[in-house]
């Protein structure tokens, strides 16, 4: 066992840096693990000391337990691999930027013959990071002002506040506090969010004003399996968009209180989330509302995706989604399930499938949807390099159905009335979280009441069918 | 939330020419456990008006009638694809369909009727709001309980508080908030005086029933029949026997069916 030297150079704090740097810190996955040309596996080595330079307000105990792993290394290759792992762990704490690793032979008193010294050079994020940006969504443009306080108490805790103002006098805000426990079993992360959200749904003719509190406990039971246990309490105010809105929509206006528990489990074994070429992703969420409040229902939704590479660049992807809502009392339009739109069933207008009232979607109680894609790089562009890596082209065939069945045999019949569309287009990756799709769609099967959208369709979303 | 759009009102007036359908519904809050004094008065006034016009309608009670209404106030009627709220727009809507109670009145009489109607909305409605929301006894014993009866805890508390603030703001803008109960009652007294003087010993204000009679009936009948901890408002109105007998007459004639 060696010693950990933390806080080597005090006074190296920096002020004002990192403004506008609102994204999660550095992406490390791209960086290849150094491939030794000399065989290092046999070289015996042990770590005598670990230095972490640049620490200021981060607490020692959390750093100690993170770097502890290094002292168990027995040969040089092991040291490198473990140093890489520690670097990743430090990065995922979200407290630092620019983490450098230096390995040197140890010298000075107490040095052993095979001893090494590992130095991590880190820069702490400044105490407060702010940003102003504008976003444009389907309905309006917004000005977003955000303030983030990373590492407030020195153990990776985060407080984040965001306020956005739309030109239609809608204002949203959220304040979230997050506390990670990186060294507890199951790596739990606890967070609490207070929010107010204003959202218009012109496809259904209503506007929602949600004010609520969300408590979330996230933990992992395996590296690929993530669970979220949530409690959410909210007051939502529904109002209609215009005087001529369908009476069916008008009936659901008024304030309602909802209290619910939700469990989301997802297993992600894909090689990457936006353009996966191999692997499986499954997400199952169940929501039980009615612990107090005026809305009680049970809602379960399942989404799955599997990709398989055909050749070096071609891959085939199958995905499916299904959901059921069991209403006990008080479930209104905002609770119901919807289908259709560029991110769900392509070839149909947003919420364009299923029960409609005066051309406004009123939602259903059960749905299923499935899609088959053939993904390829853009033609004539080298697939991996530069711009080519941001784009993919695809051909798709998707089908689905949304119904408000009464139950029994009628339910199965209602869910058998599948709608289908096919087409092709290009997709563009937006960072690591979302993608943008431009497709030409041909609806193949639609019911007269559906709002099919043949031709070009454009969509931005984090998750596509 | 009020929504007024030119397009909507043009469409409303263009399409309103068709005759009165049979399936008209009047939406209002629950009478037994929810409705408050001012809302009850205006719901009763609209009902009386429709009955005077002999227009068929069905009353439907909804907990969220106030939020369903396009103007945010009750009552409102649903007539085919149209929703029209509050007495005066409903009177206008019926007139577009060729049903009017004041067709034979002269222009001066119509103007006089308008004046009395706005006197009622300016005095009686504000007095009802004052008693229900700003008089502490009535607020605690009646308004708070009834207004929050349709919501789960703690939404009822939040809703009642925000509504009380909204009413206080409205009354403040009209300089009613700073009045004492005595001042409010003397305003009511004056309003009733001028109404009963105009009524004289006639059966109705203008000989035959008009929307003014419906409005007076709605308010007077509600005020004298609603039991509140603060009885002074009812006592003040009750002193004007001609108004009380007008309310009773309309009640007998239009609301009591054997």
Contacts between the chains, C-beta under 8 A, distances in Angstrom:
chain1	res1	chain2	res2	distance
A	235	B	155	5.9
A	235	B	158	6.8
A	238	B	67	7.8
A	239	B	1	5.6
A	239	B	67	7.0
A	240	B	3	7.9
A	242	B	3	6.4
A	242	B	5	6.7
A	242	B	8	6.8
A	243	B	3	5.4
A	243	B	4	7.8
A	243	B	5	6.2
A	243	B	8	4.1
A	243	B	12	8.0
A	243	B	70	5.2
A	243	B	83	7.1
A	244	B	8	5.9
A	244	B	11	7.0
A	244	B	81	7.3
A	247	B	78	6.3
A	247	B	81	7.9
A	247	B	83	7.2
A	250	B	68	5.2
A	250	B	83	7.0
A	251	B	62	7.6
A	251	B	64	8.0
A	251	B	68	6.4
A	253	B	64	6.2
A	253	B	67	4.5
A	253	B	68	5.4
A	254	B	63	7.3
A	254	B	64	3.2
A	254	B	66	7.6
A	254	B	67	3.6
A	254	B	68	7.1
A	255	B	67	7.2
A	255	B	151	7.3
A	255	B	155	6.4
A	255	B	159	6.1
A	256	B	155	7.7
A	257	B	151	7.1
A	257	B	152	5.5
A	257	B	154	7.9
A	257	B	155	4.1
A	292	B	152	6.4
A	292	B	153	7.7
A	293	B	152	5.5
A	293	B	155	7.7
A	294	B	151	7.0
A	294	B	152	4.9
A	294	B	155	7.2
